[in-house]
Amino acid sequence: MKQLIECVPNISEGRDMNIVNQVTAEIEKVEGVKLLDVDPGATTNRTVITFVGEPEPVCEAAYRVVKKAAELIDMRQHHGAHPRQGATDVCPLIPVSNISMDEVVEYAHKLAQRLGDELQIPIYCYENAAYKPERRNLAYCRTGEYESLSSRLGTDEWKPDFGPNTWNDHTAQTGATQVGARDFLVAINYNLNTTSTRRANAIAFDVREKGRPKREGGSPVGKPMKDENGKTIMIPGTLKGTKAIGWYIEDYGIAQVSMNITSIKVAPVHLCFDEVCAKAAARGVRVTGAEIVGLIPKSVLIDAGKYYLAKQQRSLGISEDEIIKIAVKSMGLDDLKPFNPKEKVIEYLIEDNSQKKLVDLTCTGFAEETASESPAPGGGSVSAYLGALAASLATMVANLSSHKAGWDDKWEIFSKWAEKGQVIKDELLHLVDEDTNAFNKIMNAFGLPKKTDEEKAARTAAIQEATKYATEVPFRTMNKAYEAFDLIRAMVEIGNPNSVTDAGVGALCARSAVLGAGLNVRINASSLNDEAFKTDILAKTSDLEQKAQQQETEILKMVAEKIG
């Protein structure tokens, strides 16, 4: 699956849109990166830029942003309300999907080294990318801001992680840049059935990690207590990784608890929502819903939806859209205005919808496209779709069984089976289009020029490579469709007896998917010159075909016995 990271560089210019536009134009030159948001601020004289994509293109775009900002912004002339010390002040990388923080840290370090070496900008690495414990804190890295940088550079204590440790005309213009790796920050406001900012603040102090000052006599108006160093003693809140305040929103006519969740792993959004609800209820206030500010990774809603489904003892093995709907309704994300996941979820915003997908057609449309004079979709795509239907039927039985009256103690067993079915179904749906893509690769290879010996050799190699891929794709379909048999068999054995024939039809579809995809493996393999590869994949194909037919026979026998 595609790895995605987000980058949120903050440049020290928020008034001259000509400069801002030149910097953001660099992002749009990089293929595979999508610019999501540009938020300039005149008072802060700072612009927050958000873009997302696969790691390598994102790092290239980040490099270009820092380079262009260094060319256009002179920090000797910069003034603004926000702390800063560089033309590009901060440049954090953030994991979005299918990538670990450790991997993101590696990309941050590579980016930081490139910026320091090639652009000769002092670079400090912060948060998860920090080389020194004290530099995890961004505020520490910016101690004294730009104005003190001239005295700090040149010292051992403030030697940058990368780039020059000297103050000269170049570093005076560029300042220093902080490159980091951090978790995704979620900004969320909780809507309250009160207009009281005081009540909202009290709830915020109950939950935020920092908590509230400890006061003399335990009175809310008592004098804050100090420790031996004169520092205010704080009573921590219940949610680590969160910052929160209370405020009144005139546009809505309600008070809110406004929260920044700085680590969704430490403080998942759904757990924060429940905790705010509990603390509000303890103070006689009700949370009516929540408002997501900005964009979020899809995992935020998927994790929340599954959490609330589990609390209801309902199957988690339902479609992604249904899981997200449960999350939206459970947290009241549509309380103040409509909530459209397609406009709020990063992964949806960067989907490439330019390519027509077979799986997005209606049933009628798919049948008509298959029946048309076009050679694709063909038997391989149809086989993958049959496999998806096999998994879908068995998943349906699992979901029906999890909701069967009197089987409440079994819901989790069936939920786990349904989740497995969803994974199999989704992969086979992907293979519907991938089989057609594989066919198109072959056709493209045949269309290559063949005038010279070099062109002929390159064309032959491309045809062989495309044919090999077109052999591997239906073999993947065979394997994935065969996985459905375990689910189907389990649903015949322990599932809702009223749906046993649905599972039986699933077995018929799975067997057809395996055998149909096997035909495609064989016809494509026949054109391959790689005899070792051909022999191996054909032997495995025969084995899968035999096992699929055996599975179908055994399962249909069980179905017949169930229905008498």
DOLUMTI-132917 format. One record per residue (C-alpha): residue number from 1; residue in three letters; x, z negated, y negated. Coordinates in steps of 0.02 Angstrom, whole numbers. Layout:
BEGIN
{NUM 'ala' {X Z Y}}
...
//
This chain:
BEGIN
{1 'met' {0 0 0}}
{2 'lys' {55 36 -177}}
{3 'gln' {152 -101 -267}}
{4 'leu' {95 -134 -446}}
{5 'ile' {175 -235 -584}}
{6 'glu' {124 -263 -764}}
{7 'cys' {240 -267 -914}}
{8 'val' {191 -349 -1079}}
{9 'pro' {329 -319 -1208}}
{10 'asn' {304 -399 -1379}}
{11 'ile' {388 -302 -1520}}
{12 'ser' {424 -374 -1692}}
{13 'glu' {316 -253 -1789}}
{14 'gly' {129 -269 -1818}}
{15 'arg' {102 -190 -1988}}
{16 'asp' {181 -17 -1983}}
{17 'met' {77 79 -1857}}
{18 'asn' {194 228 -1869}}
{19 'ile' {329 121 -1788}}
{20 'val' {208 47 -1662}}
{21 'asn' {145 219 -1613}}
{22 'gln' {322 286 -1590}}
{23 'val' {364 141 -1474}}
{24 'thr' {206 157 -1368}}
{25 'ala' {229 345 -1357}}
{26 'glu' {385 311 -1254}}
{27 'ile' {276 229 -1120}}
{28 'glu' {162 379 -1106}}
{29 'lys' {311 492 -1072}}
{30 'val' {343 403 -906}}
{31 'glu' {246 471 -758}}
{32 'gly' {164 339 -649}}
{33 'val' {135 215 -790}}
{34 'lys' {-29 182 -879}}
{35 'leu' {-38 107 -1053}}
{36 'leu' {-181 -18 -1051}}
{37 'asp' {-180 -105 -1219}}
{38 'val' {-93 -109 -1389}}
{39 'asp' {-134 -263 -1495}}
{40 'pro' {-48 -267 -1666}}
{41 'gly' {-58 -421 -1779}}
{42 'ala' {-21 -411 -1965}}
{43 'thr' {1 -598 -1994}}
{44 'thr' {118 -620 -1847}}
{45 'asn' {198 -450 -1882}}
{46 'arg' {202 -426 -1695}}
{47 'thr' {122 -307 -1570}}
{48 'val' {80 -352 -1390}}
{49 'ile' {89 -199 -1276}}
{50 'thr' {21 -196 -1099}}
{51 'phe' {58 -64 -968}}
{52 'val' {55 -58 -779}}
{53 'gly' {117 46 -634}}
{54 'glu' {238 47 -488}}
{55 'pro' {398 -54 -516}}
{56 'glu' {526 84 -547}}
{57 'pro' {422 182 -675}}
{58 'val' {371 20 -762}}
{59 'cys' {554 -33 -781}}
{60 'glu' {597 139 -850}}
{61 'ala' {455 127 -976}}
{62 'ala' {510 -49 -1024}}
{63 'tyr' {688 14 -1054}}
{64 'arg' {622 151 -1168}}
{65 'val' {515 27 -1265}}
{66 'val' {663 -88 -1298}}
{67 'lys' {775 60 -1344}}
{68 'lys' {652 135 -1468}}
{69 'ala' {609 -33 -1545}}
{70 'ala' {794 -68 -1570}}
{71 'glu' {812 98 -1660}}
{72 'leu' {661 77 -1775}}
{73 'ile' {652 -111 -1811}}
{74 'asp' {782 -203 -1915}}
{75 'met' {769 -389 -1882}}
{76 'arg' {862 -426 -2044}}
{77 'gln' {704 -371 -2135}}
{78 'his' {577 -452 -2018}}
{79 'his' {458 -591 -2069}}
{80 'gly' {305 -652 -1973}}
{81 'ala' {210 -806 -1919}}
{82 'his' {255 -794 -1734}}
{83 'pro' {419 -861 -1661}}
{84 'arg' {538 -716 -1625}}
{85 'gln' {721 -670 -1613}}
{86 'gly' {726 -485 -1568}}
{87 'ala' {656 -313 -1608}}
{88 'thr' {581 -326 -1434}}
{89 'asp' {560 -513 -1427}}
{90 'val' {499 -536 -1248}}
{91 'cys' {481 -417 -1102}}
{92 'pro' {401 -502 -951}}
{93 'leu' {366 -418 -784}}
{94 'ile' {214 -482 -690}}
{95 'pro' {161 -453 -509}}
{96 'val' {-12 -375 -494}}
{97 'ser' {-33 -322 -313}}
{98 'asn' {65 -302 -150}}
{99 'ile' {227 -371 -223}}
{100 'ser' {307 -543 -217}}
{101 'met' {377 -641 -363}}
{102 'asp' {550 -634 -284}}
{103 'glu' {541 -444 -287}}
{104 'val' {484 -445 -469}}
{105 'val' {630 -559 -514}}
{106 'glu' {750 -430 -440}}
{107 'tyr' {673 -294 -548}}
{108 'ala' {684 -407 -701}}
{109 'his' {869 -439 -670}}
{110 'lys' {905 -253 -649}}
{111 'leu' {809 -214 -809}}
{112 'ala' {898 -352 -904}}
{113 'gln' {1069 -291 -848}}
{114 'arg' {1029 -112 -897}}
{115 'leu' {968 -165 -1069}}
{116 'gly' {1123 -270 -1098}}
{117 'asp' {1248 -142 -1033}}
{118 'glu' {1175 19 -1103}}
{119 'leu' {1093 -40 -1264}}
{120 'gln' {1215 -181 -1304}}
{121 'ile' {1074 -304 -1342}}
{122 'pro' {1095 -489 -1301}}
{123 'ile' {977 -526 -1157}}
{124 'tyr' {914 -697 -1101}}
{125 'cys' {819 -709 -936}}
{126 'tyr' {674 -833 -934}}
{127 'glu' {539 -910 -824}}
{128 'asn' {559 -856 -641}}
{129 'ala' {701 -738 -688}}
{130 'ala' {804 -876 -771}}
{131 'tyr' {984 -899 -713}}
{132 'lys' {993 -1072 -794}}
{133 'pro' {858 -1205 -771}}
{134 'glu' {840 -1239 -957}}
{135 'arg' {810 -1054 -990}}
{136 'arg' {652 -1052 -887}}
{137 'asn' {570 -1113 -1048}}
{138 'leu' {545 -968 -1168}}
{139 'ala' {544 -1086 -1317}}
{140 'tyr' {718 -1147 -1269}}
{141 'cys' {784 -969 -1262}}
{142 'arg' {718 -941 -1438}}
{143 'thr' {788 -1104 -1509}}
{144 'gly' {810 -1080 -1696}}
{145 'glu' {736 -906 -1681}}
{146 'tyr' {822 -753 -1756}}
{147 'glu' {888 -850 -1905}}
{148 'ser' {1004 -957 -1796}}
{149 'leu' {1060 -817 -1681}}
{150 'ser' {1215 -778 -1786}}
{151 'ser' {1281 -954 -1758}}
{152 'arg' {1231 -964 -1575}}
{153 'leu' {1308 -800 -1518}}
{154 'gly' {1491 -824 -1480}}
{155 'thr' {1468 -996 -1403}}
{156 'asp' {1478 -1034 -1217}}
{157 'glu' {1312 -1127 -1218}}
{158 'trp' {1217 -979 -1288}}
{159 'lys' {1310 -839 -1201}}
{160 'pro' {1176 -711 -1152}}
{161 'asp' {1144 -673 -969}}
{162 'phe' {1182 -491 -1008}}
{163 'gly' {1244 -395 -1158}}
{164 'pro' {1362 -444 -1300}}
{165 'asn' {1401 -622 -1351}}
{166 'thr' {1454 -568 -1525}}
{167 'trp' {1368 -556 -1694}}
{168 'asn' {1392 -387 -1778}}
{169 'asp' {1291 -258 -1873}}
{170 'his' {1211 -195 -1712}}
{171 'thr' {1156 -364 -1645}}
{172 'ala' {1103 -415 -1820}}
{173 'gln' {982 -269 -1819}}
{174 'thr' {918 -286 -1639}}
{175 'gly' {921 -474 -1619}}
{176 'ala' {905 -539 -1441}}
{177 'thr' {776 -497 -1307}}
{178 'gln' {704 -613 -1176}}
{179 'val' {670 -529 -1008}}
{180 'gly' {565 -628 -886}}
{181 'ala' {464 -629 -726}}
{182 'arg' {307 -733 -730}}
{183 'asp' {139 -751 -649}}
{184 'phe' {-13 -663 -717}}
{185 'leu' {-92 -759 -861}}
{186 'val' {-281 -765 -858}}
{187 'ala' {-373 -807 -1018}}
{188 'ile' {-547 -876 -980}}
{189 'asn' {-677 -963 -1087}}
{190 'tyr' {-808 -1077 -1010}}
{191 'asn' {-978 -1070 -1095}}
{192 'leu' {-1060 -1238 -1124}}
{193 'asn' {-1241 -1286 -1157}}
{194 'thr' {-1187 -1380 -1313}}
{195 'thr' {-1132 -1343 -1490}}
{196 'ser' {-1014 -1492 -1495}}
{197 'thr' {-830 -1449 -1517}}
{198 'arg' {-790 -1631 -1485}}
{199 'arg' {-872 -1626 -1313}}
{200 'ala' {-786 -1461 -1275}}
{201 'asn' {-617 -1533 -1324}}
{202 'ala' {-645 -1687 -1216}}
{203 'ile' {-678 -1577 -1065}}
{204 'ala' {-524 -1472 -1106}}
{205 'phe' {-416 -1628 -1114}}
{206 'asp' {-489 -1687 -948}}
{207 'val' {-428 -1533 -856}}
{208 'arg' {-277 -1459 -945}}
{209 'glu' {-106 -1499 -872}}
{210 'lys' {-45 -1580 -1033}}
{211 'gly' {-195 -1696 -1036}}
{212 'arg' {-224 -1812 -1184}}
{213 'pro' {-125 -1949 -1275}}
{214 'lys' {-135 -2123 -1201}}
{215 'arg' {-209 -2236 -1336}}
{216 'glu' {-198 -2421 -1371}}
{217 'gly' {-340 -2520 -1294}}
{218 'gly' {-401 -2368 -1199}}
{219 'ser' {-507 -2322 -1349}}
{220 'pro' {-528 -2136 -1391}}
{221 'val' {-489 -2180 -1573}}
{222 'gly' {-347 -2301 -1536}}
{223 'lys' {-170 -2269 -1594}}
{224 'pro' {-70 -2153 -1478}}
{225 'met' {55 -2250 -1373}}
{226 'lys' {240 -2206 -1374}}
{227 'asp' {377 -2226 -1244}}
{228 'glu' {549 -2304 -1276}}
{229 'asn' {609 -2137 -1348}}
{230 'gly' {465 -2127 -1470}}
{231 'lys' {378 -1989 -1374}}
{232 'thr' {189 -1993 -1357}}
{233 'ile' {133 -2048 -1184}}
{234 'met' {13 -1922 -1108}}
{235 'ile' {-121 -1944 -975}}
{236 'pro' {-109 -1782 -872}}
{237 'gly' {-262 -1676 -839}}
{238 'thr' {-320 -1622 -667}}
{239 'leu' {-267 -1439 -670}}
{240 'lys' {-83 -1394 -663}}
{241 'gly' {-32 -1227 -737}}
{242 'thr' {-168 -1230 -870}}
{243 'lys' {-182 -1249 -1058}}
{244 'ala' {-351 -1279 -1140}}
{245 'ile' {-440 -1324 -1301}}
{246 'gly' {-621 -1336 -1355}}
{247 'trp' {-699 -1234 -1494}}
{248 'tyr' {-864 -1173 -1566}}
{249 'ile' {-903 -987 -1564}}
{250 'glu' {-1020 -942 -1704}}
{251 'asp' {-1059 -769 -1633}}
{252 'tyr' {-1129 -849 -1475}}
{253 'gly' {-1192 -1010 -1553}}
{254 'ile' {-1111 -1116 -1418}}
{255 'ala' {-955 -1219 -1387}}
{256 'gln' {-827 -1161 -1258}}
{257 'val' {-679 -1230 -1165}}
{258 'ser' {-546 -1098 -1194}}
{259 'met' {-414 -1096 -1057}}
{260 'asn' {-254 -1003 -1018}}
{261 'ile' {-212 -1008 -833}}
{262 'thr' {-25 -980 -828}}
{263 'ser' {-13 -974 -638}}
{264 'ile' {-160 -910 -536}}
{265 'lys' {-69 -964 -377}}
{266 'val' {-58 -1145 -436}}
{267 'ala' {-229 -1143 -518}}
{268 'pro' {-343 -1007 -446}}
{269 'val' {-480 -955 -567}}
{270 'his' {-622 -1009 -454}}
{271 'leu' {-550 -1184 -429}}
{272 'cys' {-527 -1201 -617}}
{273 'phe' {-708 -1150 -643}}
{274 'asp' {-771 -1281 -520}}
{275 'glu' {-662 -1416 -597}}
{276 'val' {-722 -1379 -774}}
{277 'cys' {-901 -1383 -708}}
{278 'ala' {-870 -1554 -629}}
{279 'lys' {-789 -1629 -785}}
{280 'ala' {-924 -1557 -896}}
{281 'ala' {-1061 -1629 -785}}
{282 'ala' {-978 -1800 -794}}
{283 'arg' {-1001 -1790 -983}}
{284 'gly' {-1181 -1731 -974}}
{285 'val' {-1137 -1550 -1013}}
{286 'arg' {-1170 -1396 -907}}
{287 'val' {-1061 -1241 -890}}
{288 'thr' {-1178 -1092 -903}}
{289 'gly' {-1048 -960 -864}}
{290 'ala' {-876 -897 -907}}
{291 'glu' {-797 -759 -1009}}
{292 'ile' {-641 -668 -950}}
{293 'val' {-533 -615 -1098}}
{294 'gly' {-428 -460 -1067}}
{295 'leu' {-385 -390 -896}}
{296 'ile' {-364 -470 -725}}
{297 'pro' {-293 -421 -555}}
{298 'lys' {-423 -378 -424}}
{299 'ser' {-362 -524 -317}}
{300 'val' {-437 -647 -444}}
{301 'leu' {-613 -586 -406}}
{302 'ile' {-585 -556 -220}}
{303 'asp' {-515 -732 -195}}
{304 'ala' {-659 -806 -296}}
{305 'gly' {-792 -707 -203}}
{306 'lys' {-723 -759 -33}}
{307 'tyr' {-711 -940 -90}}
{308 'tyr' {-895 -947 -140}}
{309 'leu' {-950 -853 15}}
{310 'ala' {-860 -980 123}}
{311 'lys' {-943 -1123 29}}
{312 'gln' {-1110 -1042 72}}
{313 'gln' {-1054 -1021 253}}
{314 'arg' {-1079 -835 237}}
{315 'ser' {-973 -697 313}}
{316 'leu' {-822 -641 212}}
{317 'gly' {-818 -475 303}}
{318 'ile' {-921 -378 176}}
{319 'ser' {-872 -236 58}}
{320 'glu' {-756 -262 -89}}
{321 'asp' {-897 -222 -211}}
{322 'glu' {-1009 -355 -134}}
{323 'ile' {-870 -486 -136}}
{324 'ile' {-839 -452 -320}}
{325 'lys' {-1025 -462 -357}}
{326 'ile' {-1029 -636 -279}}
{327 'ala' {-880 -688 -388}}
{328 'val' {-963 -624 -546}}
{329 'lys' {-1128 -712 -511}}
{330 'ser' {-1047 -873 -449}}
{331 'met' {-946 -897 -608}}
{332 'gly' {-1075 -820 -725}}
{333 'leu' {-953 -691 -791}}
{334 'asp' {-1103 -592 -856}}
{335 'asp' {-1178 -742 -946}}
{336 'leu' {-1144 -682 -1124}}
{337 'lys' {-1130 -495 -1097}}
{338 'pro' {-1123 -371 -953}}
{339 'phe' {-968 -384 -845}}
{340 'asn' {-906 -217 -777}}
{341 'pro' {-763 -237 -652}}
{342 'lys' {-713 -56 -681}}
{343 'glu' {-668 -103 -860}}
{344 'lys' {-589 -273 -824}}
{345 'val' {-489 -253 -662}}
{346 'ile' {-315 -179 -680}}
{347 'glu' {-316 -86 -513}}
{348 'tyr' {-478 2 -557}}
{349 'leu' {-414 54 -727}}
{350 'ile' {-263 142 -655}}
{351 'glu' {-350 230 -511}}
{352 'asp' {-319 417 -507}}
{353 'asn' {-493 492 -509}}
{354 'ser' {-434 668 -543}}
{355 'gln' {-428 710 -357}}
{356 'lys' {-592 744 -270}}
{357 'lys' {-609 629 -118}}
{358 'leu' {-708 670 38}}
{359 'val' {-756 488 62}}
{360 'asp' {-840 488 -109}}
{361 'leu' {-962 624 -56}}
{362 'thr' {-1138 584 2}}
{363 'cys' {-1175 599 188}}
{364 'thr' {-1259 765 152}}
{365 'gly' {-1115 821 42}}
{366 'phe' {-986 780 177}}
{367 'ala' {-1086 876 308}}
{368 'glu' {-1106 1026 193}}
{369 'glu' {-922 1026 145}}
{370 'thr' {-875 1019 330}}
{371 'ala' {-994 1163 369}}
{372 'ser' {-927 1272 228}}
{373 'glu' {-802 1415 247}}
{374 'ser' {-661 1299 192}}
{375 'pro' {-548 1249 339}}
{376 'ala' {-540 1070 275}}
{377 'pro' {-611 945 310}}
{378 'gly' {-589 982 493}}
{379 'gly' {-589 890 658}}
{380 'gly' {-456 766 603}}
{381 'ser' {-554 705 452}}
{382 'val' {-715 699 552}}
{383 'ser' {-627 598 689}}
{384 'ala' {-565 472 559}}
{385 'tyr' {-741 457 491}}
{386 'leu' {-811 429 666}}
{387 'gly' {-684 289 684}}
{388 'ala' {-741 214 519}}
{389 'leu' {-921 218 580}}
{390 'ala' {-869 133 742}}
{391 'ala' {-787 -9 646}}
{392 'ser' {-935 -17 526}}
{393 'leu' {-1062 -35 665}}
{394 'ala' {-965 -176 748}}
{395 'thr' {-939 -260 579}}
{396 'met' {-1126 -250 548}}
{397 'val' {-1157 -341 713}}
{398 'ala' {-1031 -475 663}}
{399 'asn' {-1116 -500 494}}
{400 'leu' {-1289 -506 571}}
{401 'ser' {-1227 -632 699}}
{402 'ser' {-1151 -743 564}}
{403 'his' {-1322 -756 482}}
{404 'lys' {-1425 -777 640}}
{405 'ala' {-1539 -929 635}}
{406 'gly' {-1474 -1068 745}}
{407 'trp' {-1297 -999 747}}
{408 'asp' {-1239 -1087 588}}
{409 'asp' {-1094 -1169 680}}
{410 'lys' {-1029 -997 728}}
{411 'trp' {-1027 -914 556}}
{412 'glu' {-839 -929 533}}
{413 'ile' {-801 -847 702}}
{414 'phe' {-906 -696 658}}
{415 'ser' {-841 -694 480}}
{416 'lys' {-662 -673 544}}
{417 'trp' {-716 -531 658}}
{418 'ala' {-807 -448 513}}
{419 'glu' {-652 -461 402}}
{420 'lys' {-549 -374 537}}
{421 'gly' {-681 -239 547}}
{422 'gln' {-674 -210 359}}
{423 'val' {-485 -185 368}}
{424 'ile' {-501 -58 510}}
{425 'lys' {-643 32 421}}
{426 'asp' {-549 44 256}}
{427 'glu' {-393 115 337}}
{428 'leu' {-493 246 432}}
{429 'leu' {-584 297 273}}
{430 'his' {-414 322 193}}
{431 'leu' {-364 431 340}}
{432 'val' {-517 543 314}}
{433 'asp' {-436 613 156}}
{434 'glu' {-258 592 218}}
{435 'asp' {-292 711 363}}
{436 'thr' {-353 843 241}}
{437 'asn' {-202 809 129}}
{438 'ala' {-88 834 280}}
{439 'phe' {-169 1003 315}}
{440 'asn' {-145 1054 134}}
{441 'lys' {41 1009 145}}
{442 'ile' {59 1135 286}}
{443 'met' {-31 1270 187}}
{444 'asn' {79 1235 35}}
{445 'ala' {235 1248 143}}
{446 'phe' {179 1417 211}}
{447 'gly' {158 1475 30}}
{448 'leu' {342 1446 -13}}
{449 'pro' {449 1599 -56}}
{450 'lys' {545 1686 86}}
{451 'lys' {645 1825 7}}
{452 'thr' {821 1760 35}}
{453 'asp' {898 1676 187}}
{454 'glu' {909 1513 88}}
{455 'glu' {725 1523 43}}
{456 'lys' {678 1563 223}}
{457 'ala' {776 1413 287}}
{458 'ala' {699 1297 157}}
{459 'arg' {526 1364 197}}
{460 'thr' {549 1337 384}}
{461 'ala' {611 1160 356}}
{462 'ala' {463 1121 241}}
{463 'ile' {340 1190 369}}
{464 'gln' {417 1083 507}}
{465 'glu' {414 928 397}}
{466 'ala' {233 956 346}}
{467 'thr' {182 991 527}}
{468 'lys' {265 832 586}}
{469 'tyr' {168 734 455}}
{470 'ala' {8 823 507}}
{471 'thr' {43 764 685}}
{472 'glu' {77 585 633}}
{473 'val' {-83 566 530}}
{474 'pro' {-208 597 673}}
{475 'phe' {-98 488 785}}
{476 'arg' {-123 348 656}}
{477 'thr' {-309 384 667}}
{478 'met' {-303 366 857}}
{479 'asn' {-216 197 845}}
{480 'lys' {-329 128 710}}
{481 'ala' {-489 188 795}}
{482 'tyr' {-429 110 958}}
{483 'glu' {-411 -58 868}}
{484 'ala' {-599 -55 842}}
{485 'phe' {-629 -78 1029}}
{486 'asp' {-577 -262 1024}}
{487 'leu' {-707 -295 889}}
{488 'ile' {-840 -192 977}}
{489 'arg' {-810 -278 1144}}
{490 'ala' {-820 -451 1062}}
{491 'met' {-985 -407 978}}
{492 'val' {-1060 -348 1143}}
{493 'glu' {-1002 -509 1227}}
{494 'ile' {-1044 -641 1095}}
{495 'gly' {-1138 -552 956}}
{496 'asn' {-1322 -551 914}}
{497 'pro' {-1404 -483 1074}}
{498 'asn' {-1533 -390 969}}
{499 'ser' {-1391 -280 901}}
{500 'val' {-1298 -247 1063}}
{501 'thr' {-1345 -63 1063}}
{502 'asp' {-1270 -44 888}}
{503 'ala' {-1105 -104 960}}
{504 'gly' {-1130 18 1104}}
{505 'val' {-1148 164 982}}
{506 'gly' {-989 99 899}}
{507 'ala' {-898 118 1066}}
{508 'leu' {-957 298 1079}}
{509 'cys' {-895 333 903}}
{510 'ala' {-727 248 934}}
{511 'arg' {-696 346 1094}}
{512 'ser' {-741 510 1005}}
{513 'ala' {-626 465 861}}
{514 'val' {-479 434 977}}
{515 'leu' {-507 592 1080}}
{516 'gly' {-545 699 927}}
{517 'ala' {-389 643 835}}
{518 'gly' {-291 670 996}}
{519 'leu' {-339 854 995}}
{520 'asn' {-264 869 821}}
{521 'val' {-105 782 876}}
{522 'arg' {-86 906 1018}}
{523 'ile' {-117 1066 919}}
{524 'asn' {0 1014 778}}
{525 'ala' {136 951 896}}
{526 'ser' {137 1119 984}}
{527 'ser' {218 1197 830}}
{528 'leu' {359 1070 817}}
{529 'asn' {539 1109 858}}
{530 'asp' {587 925 877}}
{531 'glu' {565 911 1066}}
{532 'ala' {607 726 1076}}
{533 'phe' {477 681 946}}
{534 'lys' {349 797 1026}}
{535 'thr' {373 726 1202}}
{536 'asp' {360 547 1140}}
{537 'ile' {203 568 1034}}
{538 'leu' {112 670 1166}}
{539 'ala' {147 538 1299}}
{540 'lys' {78 403 1184}}
{541 'thr' {-72 514 1144}}
{542 'ser' {-115 534 1329}}
{543 'asp' {-102 347 1354}}
{544 'leu' {-220 309 1209}}
{545 'glu' {-346 439 1268}}
{546 'gln' {-354 362 1441}}
{547 'lys' {-370 185 1376}}
{548 'ala' {-507 237 1253}}
{549 'gln' {-611 315 1390}}
{550 'gln' {-588 161 1498}}
{551 'gln' {-641 48 1354}}
{552 'glu' {-796 154 1323}}
{553 'thr' {-846 148 1507}}
{554 'glu' {-825 -40 1520}}
{555 'ile' {-914 -78 1356}}
{556 'leu' {-1063 36 1394}}
{557 'lys' {-1080 -49 1564}}
{558 'met' {-1087 -218 1475}}
{559 'val' {-1217 -150 1354}}
{560 'ala' {-1324 -87 1497}}
{561 'glu' {-1317 -258 1580}}
{562 'lys' {-1366 -344 1417}}
{563 'ile' {-1520 -235 1392}}
{564 'gly' {-1569 -243 1577}}
//
